[in-house]
Amino acid sequence: MARKYWPNQDPIGQTIRLEHEKARRLEVVGIARDVEFTPFDGGKSWPGLYLPYEQHVKGNHFMVFQ
């Protein structure tokens, strides 16, 4: 995700907005290793992010436990 949205830049401190919650800005505070996520329907994977459970969007119940 960092390489896609902030190529040749430091992503720490950058902000993003989630598609379903455009009024809220999220700040990048760390970068995780590359993770391959494939949707249950076998479709193409997409860049992802980790969000603390306590900060999850109400009504968004999609979670992945590893």
Secondary structure, 3 states (H helix, E strand, C coil): CHHHHCCCCCCCCCEEEECCEEEEEEECCCCCCCCCCCCCCCCCCCCCCCCCHHHCCCCCCCCCCC
